Amino acid sequence: MIEQLRIKNLGVIRDATLDFAPGLTVLTGETGAGKTMVFRSLHLLFGGKADSTLISTGADQASVEADVAMPNDLVARLDELGGEVEDGNIAIISRQVNATGRSRSFAGGVSVPAGVVGELGEALVAVHGQSDQLRLTKTDQQRQLLDRYAGETVAKPMTKYSELWDAQRTLERRIESLTADAGTRAAQLDRITRILEQVDSLKPLPGEDHELDDEAKRLAHTEALYEVTARASDLLTGGQSDDLPVVAALVTARKGLDHERNLDATLGEFADRMKELEILAADLSADISSYSGGIDASPQRLALVESRRAALKTLTREFGDVDDLLTWVTENRPRVAELEGGDEILEQLREELAQVKADLTKTGGEVTKARTKAAAAFSAEVTGELESLAMAGATVQFKLSPATPGPHGADLVELGLISRPDSPWIPMAKGASGGELSRIMLAVEVVLAAADPTETFVFDEVDAGVGGAAAVEVGKRLARLARSAQVIVVTHLPQVAAFADRHLVIARSDGQEVHSSAVTQVQQGDRVAELSRMLAGLADSQAGSQLAEELLALAQTERQGAPTSRQKSKA
């Protein structure tokens, strides 16, 4: 759960702090006030693409930081990364973007790749903007949606299918190589054999080229290394320098403190710590002296290293470095026998390919069967949700058709809409309006939340294209979803805002930018005024206030009348 969000220099938001809580939180405000920028900040924080154009005018860097309550499994993951959590399993996750578009991410106080924050975000937060609704119209996204809903029933056979698919592709490439004309095969064999002979002669070790680069740098600067280490040793323990050695100074200071420790016990503690510094300084001096004594200034060694570096550089020119070369050797050494084996090896590979194809077909059928079963259940659940979103009679349905086997199976997965019982099935891209897509997206998220639980949902105008009674139903459904998860919604509809447990209003405090003081939680009369503004465009409209109070009363009745998820489980 997200407890607090802090945004600096992102779009119109110069400096804002937003406090969240369990349940349904809505963000409202005038157009251009910065509501959507809050959504973008969360998208950016949890792995979204960094974009320097989002940085506020005149600023060098934008930053987003959040206090997030982490489940135990993610606390363990954060511990692996070296991060820390505060009391209550609270971790600070942040991301910074500079003017060049480069970004840095932090989790639990340690720098981590953006992909790691994205990994954490996938487990913690589902972030959905208006563009995500369009993903419902794309067939590849529809397949991923079905597979996510199906869970392990599809994932398990799909894992096996992917392994078989990769094996088939590898065998096909090997057979293609062997069935090339004699001249091509001979050229391949000659190249592989030549490189293997050079490798066997030179016998390079993993990482050897980089180790030799470091040694060559040391050998070329032995005089500088000797001078700096000798000077450091002199300063620590004394030598030809006239300066008071560090160790001697520490001894003098420690003896003075120790002599007066009877006057104040604190001086004794200082003296004991000073003794520790003496020991550390003496040990450090010994290590530096040992390093200095081991510096090899031999011209013969430098010549040997440079000769070896040159030989390795020639050998690895077309591969990159020694490690890349050794990987190539591992992959291609077995090919010598294949290229020399002729028809016998080729026949063996063809038999292996036939078996892999048979296994692939069988496993693909298992994937199809699991997807078909999941598609029926998904359709029933989403259609049930649509009934409570003012789309009674509409049916969302997957259609699976046989397709040429590919990396994701042998199914063409399409999601479509039957708008009325007597209407035909139409692909989602052609059959759903903007308002219908918004409600279908919400229904899908609710169903996925049950199949694949998410801690926090963030929606940017999930009510786009919706109004009237349908908007009230959207508000009700979001409120019910918020009984089992944290839900944060950017909305322009008062029918949705009325159902919030926490209502935040964002305004430009100086007419141009948003500051912390411009993000306020509204309650009672202030909340009525905000809903009135959303309804009638006027915060002090009597008619708008009356309608706002009616909406709040409706939301309160809904909240009191519906059981919580805990009460349902007891029933």
Wavefront OBJ file of the C-alpha trace (Angstrom):
o trace
v 0.000 0.000 0.000
v 1.203 3.512 -0.808
v 1.167 5.644 2.354
v 2.681 8.888 1.100
v 3.764 10.288 -2.276
v 6.204 13.192 -2.684
v 6.631 14.887 -6.061
v 9.138 17.573 -7.037
v 9.525 19.443 -10.332
v 7.249 17.208 -12.380
v 5.215 19.150 -14.908
v 3.089 21.782 -13.158
v 3.897 20.244 -9.757
v 6.843 21.989 -8.114
v 6.549 20.410 -4.690
v 3.620 18.335 -3.474
v 3.022 15.753 -0.765
v -0.016 13.470 -0.918
v -1.063 11.249 1.985
v -2.980 8.120 1.049
v -4.878 5.593 3.128
v -6.631 2.241 2.731
v -9.869 2.258 0.777
v -10.842 4.519 -2.121
v -8.956 7.798 -2.598
v -10.025 10.180 -5.367
v -8.105 13.129 -6.803
v -10.128 15.955 -8.318
v -9.459 19.508 -9.443
v -9.811 21.917 -12.323
v -8.517 20.912 -15.749
v -4.752 21.473 -15.871
v -4.369 21.530 -12.100
v -2.044 18.536 -12.110
v -4.302 15.533 -11.381
v -2.977 13.476 -14.267
v 0.589 14.461 -13.358
v 0.065 12.628 -10.058
v -0.894 9.554 -12.067
v 2.169 9.992 -14.280
v 4.391 10.284 -11.223
v 3.238 6.873 -9.982
v 3.674 5.391 -13.454
v 7.200 6.830 -13.601
v 8.050 5.684 -10.078
v 7.204 2.057 -10.764
v 9.199 1.592 -13.952
v 7.526 3.829 -16.559
v 9.634 5.376 -19.313
v 11.703 8.355 -18.168
v 10.929 11.530 -20.126
v 12.868 14.771 -19.628
v 9.975 16.797 -21.092
v 8.062 16.136 -17.852
v 10.583 18.166 -15.819
v 9.213 21.509 -14.641
v 10.423 24.593 -16.509
v 13.653 25.907 -15.023
v 14.401 22.746 -13.012
v 17.362 20.434 -13.585
v 15.747 17.311 -12.205
v 12.372 15.796 -11.326
v 11.892 13.334 -8.492
v 9.148 11.075 -7.181
v 9.351 9.368 -3.809
v 6.873 7.140 -1.991
v 6.545 5.416 1.353
v 5.238 1.939 0.560
v 4.078 -0.768 2.956
v 5.734 -3.943 1.670
v 4.452 -7.524 2.011
v 6.897 -9.986 3.599
v 8.007 -11.590 0.329
v 9.018 -8.206 -1.100
v 10.768 -7.295 2.155
v 12.907 -10.397 1.600
v 13.567 -9.336 -2.001
v 14.558 -5.870 -0.841
v 16.906 -7.403 1.717
v 18.616 -9.351 -1.108
v 19.226 -6.024 -2.856
v 20.780 -4.540 0.278
v 17.837 -2.245 0.970
v 16.281 -1.493 4.329
v 12.717 -1.147 5.597
v 11.423 0.935 8.470
v 8.985 -0.074 11.197
v 5.820 -1.548 9.749
v 7.691 -2.863 6.679
v 7.719 0.638 5.172
v 10.217 1.064 2.316
v 11.084 4.307 0.551
v 11.034 3.921 -3.227
v 12.163 6.825 -5.388
v 13.155 7.781 -8.902
v 14.957 10.822 -10.307
v 15.011 12.030 -13.919
v 17.514 14.627 -15.152
v 17.414 16.981 -18.114
v 19.073 14.438 -20.437
v 16.322 11.890 -19.776
v 18.563 9.608 -17.724
v 17.079 8.313 -14.494
v 18.158 6.747 -11.198
v 15.992 4.524 -9.050
v 16.297 3.729 -5.352
v 14.595 1.130 -3.178
v 15.115 0.938 0.560
v 17.959 3.462 0.374
v 20.068 1.662 -2.258
v 20.440 2.403 -5.941
v 18.794 -0.245 -8.133
v 18.120 -0.623 -11.868
v 14.775 0.769 -13.065
v 13.842 -2.802 -13.992
v 14.037 -3.838 -10.328
v 11.659 -1.042 -9.312
v 9.419 -2.170 -12.161
v 9.551 -5.705 -10.758
v 8.524 -4.431 -7.324
v 5.837 -2.275 -8.904
v 4.283 -5.209 -10.750
v 3.829 -6.982 -7.421
v 2.561 -3.905 -5.587
v 0.628 -1.656 -7.940
v -1.579 -1.904 -11.031
v -1.361 1.465 -12.820
v -3.934 2.097 -15.567
v -4.324 5.187 -17.707
v -6.636 5.938 -20.603
v -4.091 4.471 -23.030
v -4.309 1.129 -21.202
v -7.944 0.833 -22.270
v -6.772 0.809 -25.887
v -4.628 -2.239 -25.073
v -7.877 -4.178 -24.755
v -8.228 -3.788 -28.519
v -4.860 -5.408 -29.390
v -4.790 -9.184 -29.878
v -1.350 -9.761 -28.322
v -2.446 -7.887 -25.198
v -5.693 -9.872 -25.154
v -3.728 -13.132 -25.159
v -1.555 -11.907 -22.277
v -4.714 -10.896 -20.412
v -6.209 -14.365 -20.778
v -2.976 -16.087 -19.751
v -2.662 -13.870 -16.680
v -6.218 -14.729 -15.644
v -5.619 -18.447 -16.235
v -2.517 -18.422 -14.008
v -0.696 -21.715 -13.512
v -3.208 -23.700 -15.581
v -1.745 -22.044 -18.691
v 1.676 -21.040 -17.334
v 2.751 -24.623 -16.597
v 2.148 -26.111 -20.094
v 3.291 -22.819 -21.649
v 6.680 -23.151 -19.953
v 7.126 -26.595 -21.476
v 5.870 -25.319 -24.850
v 8.431 -22.479 -24.827
v 11.273 -24.927 -24.129
v 10.139 -27.150 -27.003
v 9.770 -24.144 -29.305
v 13.360 -23.075 -28.590
v 14.572 -26.657 -29.117
v 12.781 -26.823 -32.469
v 14.334 -23.558 -33.634
v 17.812 -24.752 -32.609
v 17.437 -28.076 -34.437
v 16.128 -26.336 -37.555
v 19.168 -24.051 -37.630
v 21.545 -26.986 -37.190
v 19.851 -28.939 -39.980
v 19.877 -25.893 -42.251
v 23.595 -25.542 -41.649
v 24.220 -29.190 -42.517
v 22.067 -29.149 -45.626
v 23.901 -26.197 -47.114
v 25.946 -26.852 -50.236
v 29.275 -28.614 -49.860
v 31.265 -25.402 -50.312
v 29.377 -23.610 -47.534
v 29.737 -26.562 -45.160
v 33.443 -26.791 -45.879
v 33.877 -23.073 -45.225
v 32.017 -23.350 -41.906
v 34.086 -26.342 -40.858
v 37.323 -24.625 -41.862
v 36.503 -21.474 -39.872
v 35.448 -23.354 -36.744
v 38.449 -25.682 -36.904
v 40.871 -22.785 -37.410
v 39.565 -20.819 -34.430
v 39.478 -23.902 -32.197
v 43.101 -24.664 -33.047
v 44.125 -21.119 -32.093
v 42.144 -21.327 -28.841
v 43.648 -24.710 -27.956
v 47.112 -23.345 -28.636
v 46.713 -20.086 -26.689
v 44.492 -21.564 -23.926
v 42.872 -18.290 -22.771
v 41.295 -18.226 -19.317
v 37.965 -16.568 -18.402
v 38.472 -12.854 -17.800
v 42.188 -13.102 -18.610
v 42.192 -10.200 -21.086
v 40.766 -7.772 -18.501
v 43.200 -8.976 -15.829
v 46.121 -8.432 -18.214
v 44.856 -4.931 -19.046
v 44.965 -4.057 -15.349
v 48.431 -5.581 -14.900
v 49.813 -3.752 -17.940
v 48.572 -0.464 -16.484
v 50.385 -1.186 -13.214
v 53.603 -2.276 -14.922
v 53.645 0.879 -17.037
v 53.406 3.093 -13.939
v 55.533 1.283 -11.366
v 57.508 4.408 -10.453
v 54.377 6.400 -9.603
v 52.934 3.487 -7.623
v 56.126 3.085 -5.621
v 56.406 6.791 -4.819
v 52.824 7.201 -3.617
v 52.859 4.068 -1.450
v 56.245 4.878 0.056
v 55.050 8.377 0.954
v 51.861 6.974 2.516
v 53.885 4.480 4.592
v 56.235 7.241 5.782
v 53.318 9.414 6.872
v 51.757 6.553 8.809
v 54.768 5.106 10.671
v 57.736 7.385 9.997
v 60.677 7.166 7.668
v 62.636 9.808 5.826
v 59.898 12.421 6.279
v 60.270 15.184 8.903
v 56.518 15.100 9.611
v 55.237 13.517 12.825
v 54.028 10.041 11.830
v 50.301 9.391 12.150
v 50.801 6.375 14.408
v 53.116 8.360 16.701
v 50.599 11.209 16.862
v 47.840 8.735 17.770
v 50.020 7.210 20.507
v 50.738 10.652 21.965
v 47.052 11.618 21.894
v 45.988 8.309 23.425
v 48.502 8.540 26.268
v 47.295 12.052 27.134
v 43.686 10.930 27.263
v 44.551 7.790 29.170
v 46.488 9.764 31.761
v 43.432 11.805 32.703
v 40.772 9.107 32.422
v 40.277 9.180 36.185
v 38.888 12.731 35.833
v 36.143 11.712 33.408
v 35.236 8.222 32.218
v 34.501 9.668 28.760
v 38.218 10.356 28.272
v 38.847 6.677 28.889
v 36.394 5.767 26.131
v 38.191 8.172 23.791
v 41.535 6.628 24.705
v 40.244 3.129 23.956
v 38.966 4.252 20.557
v 42.287 5.968 19.881
v 44.036 2.654 20.572
v 41.857 1.028 17.921
v 42.966 3.708 15.449
v 46.612 3.026 16.308
v 46.190 -0.654 15.491
v 44.312 0.103 12.259
v 46.940 2.635 11.155
v 49.793 0.222 11.911
v 48.068 -2.603 10.023
v 47.369 -0.288 7.088
v 51.021 0.790 7.009
v 52.114 -2.863 6.949
v 49.731 -3.659 4.076
v 50.929 -0.640 2.086
v 54.568 -1.599 2.669
v 53.830 -5.141 1.527
v 52.161 -3.807 -1.623
v 55.063 -1.474 -2.291
v 57.582 -4.273 -1.864
v 55.690 -6.462 -4.289
v 55.635 -3.941 -7.162
v 57.159 -5.651 -10.193
v 59.213 -3.220 -12.251
v 60.605 -5.944 -14.530
v 60.698 -4.881 -18.221
v 60.611 -8.575 -19.119
v 57.273 -9.048 -17.352
v 55.809 -5.996 -19.114
v 56.965 -7.339 -22.492
v 55.423 -10.745 -21.727
v 52.110 -9.195 -20.691
v 51.943 -6.976 -23.779
v 52.723 -9.934 -26.035
v 49.936 -12.009 -24.439
v 47.489 -9.072 -24.677
v 48.248 -8.655 -28.371
v 47.688 -12.360 -29.070
v 44.369 -12.373 -27.197
v 43.234 -9.184 -28.927
v 43.888 -10.752 -32.340
v 42.036 -13.914 -31.373
v 39.001 -12.123 -29.913
v 38.689 -9.376 -32.537
v 35.459 -10.769 -34.010
v 33.984 -11.849 -30.660
v 34.450 -8.960 -28.234
v 36.416 -10.337 -25.289
v 37.756 -13.654 -24.006
v 34.516 -14.582 -22.240
v 32.523 -14.094 -25.458
v 35.087 -16.200 -27.338
v 34.874 -19.032 -24.805
v 31.066 -18.992 -25.036
v 31.366 -19.336 -28.836
v 33.806 -22.227 -28.399
v 31.384 -24.047 -26.091
v 28.579 -23.661 -28.618
v 30.575 -24.526 -31.761
v 33.008 -27.255 -30.751
v 30.222 -29.908 -31.014
v 29.447 -28.662 -34.538
v 32.752 -30.012 -35.850
v 31.479 -33.567 -35.477
v 28.168 -32.572 -37.097
v 29.808 -30.926 -40.091
v 32.169 -33.883 -40.523
v 29.502 -36.507 -39.873
v 27.490 -35.941 -43.048
v 24.250 -37.847 -43.692
v 24.352 -39.938 -40.522
v 24.336 -36.900 -38.239
v 21.753 -35.190 -40.416
v 19.372 -38.128 -40.152
v 19.762 -38.181 -36.380
v 18.935 -34.472 -36.132
v 15.876 -34.919 -38.340
v 14.597 -37.673 -36.061
v 15.097 -35.424 -33.045
v 13.249 -32.595 -34.825
v 10.304 -34.867 -35.671
v 9.982 -35.880 -32.012
v 10.222 -32.270 -30.798
v 7.525 -31.209 -33.284
v 5.243 -33.993 -32.069
v 5.790 -32.973 -28.456
v 5.237 -29.330 -29.394
v 1.909 -30.133 -31.041
v 0.777 -32.134 -28.015
v 1.813 -29.435 -25.549
v 0.259 -26.728 -27.721
v -3.004 -28.649 -27.473
v -2.726 -28.636 -23.684
v -2.221 -24.862 -23.746
v -5.264 -24.447 -26.001
v -7.398 -26.613 -23.729
v -6.389 -24.602 -20.648
v -6.976 -21.301 -22.435
v -10.408 -22.414 -23.663
v -11.494 -23.333 -20.153
v -10.126 -20.084 -18.702
v -11.773 -18.043 -21.476
v -15.231 -19.356 -20.548
v -14.730 -18.575 -16.860
v -13.294 -15.132 -17.646
v -16.247 -14.284 -19.891
v -18.752 -15.293 -17.208
v -17.051 -13.234 -14.495
v -16.495 -10.085 -16.567
v -20.038 -10.257 -17.961
v -21.340 -10.485 -14.395
v -19.361 -7.384 -13.459
v -20.763 -5.468 -16.438
v -24.281 -6.001 -15.145
v -23.396 -3.834 -12.136
v -21.788 -1.201 -14.398
v -24.940 -0.313 -16.342
v -24.100 -2.722 -19.194
v -26.685 -5.412 -18.475
v -27.170 -7.692 -21.453
v -23.642 -7.133 -22.756
v -21.225 -10.059 -22.949
v -17.442 -9.998 -23.188
v -16.200 -13.160 -24.850
v -12.903 -14.634 -25.993
v -12.714 -16.380 -29.334
v -9.893 -18.903 -29.856
v -8.997 -19.996 -33.366
v -6.268 -22.371 -34.605
v -3.163 -20.554 -35.777
v 0.262 -21.425 -37.109
v 2.365 -22.484 -34.086
v 4.521 -19.661 -32.804
v 6.473 -18.747 -29.673
v 3.237 -18.114 -27.720
v 1.287 -21.184 -28.744
v -0.929 -22.253 -31.617
v -3.925 -20.032 -30.832
v -5.274 -16.792 -32.246
v -6.825 -15.189 -29.164
v -9.353 -12.407 -29.747
v -11.543 -10.556 -27.252
v -14.894 -9.319 -28.463
v -18.129 -7.731 -27.296
v -21.713 -8.847 -27.739
v -23.481 -5.596 -26.864
v -26.988 -7.148 -26.633
v -28.286 -10.722 -26.476
v -29.365 -10.555 -30.128
v -26.193 -8.871 -31.387
v -23.266 -10.592 -33.104
v -19.801 -10.986 -31.603
v -17.649 -8.022 -32.695
v -13.897 -7.605 -32.040
v -13.242 -5.227 -29.144
v -11.477 -2.746 -31.441
v -14.652 -2.331 -33.500
v -17.487 -3.104 -31.115
v -16.880 -0.954 -28.004
v -17.280 2.777 -27.530
v -14.951 4.815 -25.299
v -17.355 4.662 -22.375
v -17.857 0.922 -22.811
v -14.103 0.351 -22.962
v -13.717 2.252 -19.674
v -16.263 0.049 -17.919
v -14.945 -3.156 -19.490
v -11.432 -2.218 -18.334
v -12.723 -1.731 -14.791
v -14.601 -5.036 -14.910
v -11.481 -6.808 -16.164
v -9.373 -5.327 -13.366
v -11.892 -6.401 -10.758
v -11.860 -9.962 -12.107
v -8.055 -10.034 -12.299
v -7.855 -8.722 -8.731
v -9.609 -11.889 -7.588
v -7.487 -14.191 -9.773
v -4.164 -12.395 -9.295
v -4.414 -10.115 -6.211
v -2.859 -6.641 -6.322
v -2.141 -4.424 -3.310
v -2.949 -1.088 -4.964
v -4.889 0.026 -8.047
v -4.265 3.418 -9.649
v -6.724 4.620 -12.320
v -6.508 7.757 -14.429
v -10.063 8.631 -15.449
v -11.314 5.051 -15.606
v -14.700 6.785 -15.993
v -13.761 8.449 -19.305
v -16.741 8.571 -21.645
v -19.115 7.604 -18.832
v -21.869 9.746 -17.330
v -25.241 9.705 -15.624
v -26.405 6.488 -13.960
v -23.467 4.543 -15.420
v -21.050 6.861 -13.592
v -22.834 6.124 -10.295
v -22.401 2.404 -10.906
v -18.697 2.916 -11.653
v -18.353 4.741 -8.347
v -20.109 1.921 -6.506
v -17.875 -0.726 -8.076
v -14.693 1.178 -7.271
v -15.846 1.490 -3.675
v -16.454 -2.251 -3.475
v -13.038 -2.974 -4.990
v -11.526 -0.699 -2.336
v -12.769 -2.991 0.424
v -10.069 -5.528 -0.464
v -7.385 -3.271 -2.006
v -6.152 0.301 -1.968
v -7.700 2.196 -4.903
v -6.494 5.617 -6.108
v -8.550 7.289 -8.838
v -8.070 10.484 -10.832
v -11.604 11.500 -11.812
v -13.649 14.367 -13.228
v -16.999 12.823 -12.267
v -18.745 13.777 -9.025
v -20.686 10.486 -9.155
v -17.383 8.664 -8.674
v -15.803 11.144 -6.244
v -18.791 10.883 -3.902
v -17.929 7.250 -3.092
v -14.390 8.040 -1.890
v -13.159 7.297 1.609
v -10.567 10.048 1.125
v -11.025 13.013 -1.243
v -7.975 15.067 -2.284
v -8.320 18.276 -4.301
v -5.402 19.562 -6.369
v -5.193 23.235 -7.295
v -2.541 25.604 -8.616
v -1.748 27.737 -5.592
v -0.186 30.554 -7.630
v -2.111 30.071 -10.830
v 0.714 28.212 -12.517
v 2.228 25.515 -10.322
v 1.115 23.054 -7.656
v 2.735 23.184 -4.220
v 2.124 21.131 -1.111
v -0.319 23.706 0.205
v -2.444 23.248 -2.939
v -3.135 19.565 -2.234
v -5.854 19.397 0.380
v -8.135 16.746 1.812
v -11.730 17.960 1.770
v -14.384 16.885 4.227
v -17.966 17.796 5.071
v -18.818 21.278 3.759
v -15.633 21.636 1.714
v -16.327 18.318 0.072
v -19.892 19.348 -0.765
v -18.471 22.522 -2.325
v -15.996 20.545 -4.464
v -18.664 18.112 -5.669
v -20.924 21.097 -6.412
v -18.142 22.631 -8.503
v -17.792 19.359 -10.401
v -21.564 19.160 -10.938
v -22.450 22.756 -11.766
v -19.136 24.506 -12.288
v -19.820 26.638 -9.195
v -18.707 25.760 -5.688
v -21.469 27.864 -4.084
v -24.343 26.696 -6.296
v -27.362 25.861 -4.157
v -28.669 23.343 -6.688
v -25.216 21.830 -7.060
v -24.816 21.569 -3.290
v -28.146 19.784 -2.989
v -27.168 17.258 -5.644
v -23.760 16.804 -3.999
v -25.373 16.019 -0.649
v -27.662 13.494 -2.344
v -24.668 11.758 -3.933
v -22.851 11.641 -0.578
v -25.950 10.214 1.084
v -26.207 7.552 -1.636
v -22.545 6.649 -1.153
v -23.003 6.441 2.613
v -26.015 4.156 2.210
v -24.022 1.927 -0.165
v -21.124 1.847 2.294
v -23.313 0.880 5.225
v -25.453 -1.629 3.350
v -22.772 -3.725 1.644
v -20.773 -6.301 3.650
v -17.002 -6.075 3.760
v -14.856 -8.813 2.202
v -14.201 -10.145 5.735
v -17.932 -10.369 6.481
v -18.502 -12.176 3.192
v -15.805 -14.730 4.007
v -17.396 -15.424 7.395
v -20.757 -15.924 5.736
l 1 2 3 4 5 6 7 8 9 10 11 12 13 14 15 16 17 18 19 20 21 22 23 24 25 26 27 28 29 30 31 32 33 34 35 36 37 38 39 40 41 42 43 44 45 46 47 48 49 50 51 52 53 54 55 56 57 58 59 60 61 62 63 64 65 66 67 68 69 70 71 72 73 74 75 76 77 78 79 80 81 82 83 84 85 86 87 88 89 90 91 92 93 94 95 96 97 98 99 100 101 102 103 104 105 106 107 108 109 110 111 112 113 114 115 116 117 118 119 120 121 122 123 124 125 126 127 128 129 130 131 132 133 134 135 136 137 138 139 140 141 142 143 144 145 146 147 148 149 150 151 152 153 154 155 156 157 158 159 160 161 162 163 164 165 166 167 168 169 170 171 172 173 174 175 176 177 178 179 180 181 182 183 184 185 186 187 188 189 190 191 192 193 194 195 196 197 198 199 200 201 202 203 204 205 206 207 208 209 210 211 212 213 214 215 216 217 218 219 220 221 222 223 224 225 226 227 228 229 230 231 232 233 234 235 236 237 238 239 240 241 242 243 244 245 246 247 248 249 250 251 252 253 254 255 256 257 258 259 260 261 262 263 264 265 266 267 268 269 270 271 272 273 274 275 276 277 278 279 280 281 282 283 284 285 286 287 288 289 290 291 292 293 294 295 296 297 298 299 300 301 302 303 304 305 306 307 308 309 310 311 312 313 314 315 316 317 318 319 320 321 322 323 324 325 326 327 328 329 330 331 332 333 334 335 336 337 338 339 340 341 342 343 344 345 346 347 348 349 350 351 352 353 354 355 356 357 358 359 360 361 362 363 364 365 366 367 368 369 370 371 372 373 374 375 376 377 378 379 380 381 382 383 384 385 386 387 388 389 390 391 392 393 394 395 396 397 398 399 400 401 402 403 404 405 406 407 408 409 410 411 412 413 414 415 416 417 418 419 420 421 422 423 424 425 426 427 428 429 430 431 432 433 434 435 436 437 438 439 440 441 442 443 444 445 446 447 448 449 450 451 452 453 454 455 456 457 458 459 460 461 462 463 464 465 466 467 468 469 470 471 472 473 474 475 476 477 478 479 480 481 482 483 484 485 486 487 488 489 490 491 492 493 494 495 496 497 498 499 500 501 502 503 504 505 506 507 508 509 510 511 512 513 514 515 516 517 518 519 520 521 522 523 524 525 526 527 528 529 530 531 532 533 534 535 536 537 538 539 540 541 542 543 544 545 546 547 548 549 550 551 552 553 554 555 556 557 558 559 560 561 562 563 564 565 566 567 568 569 570 571
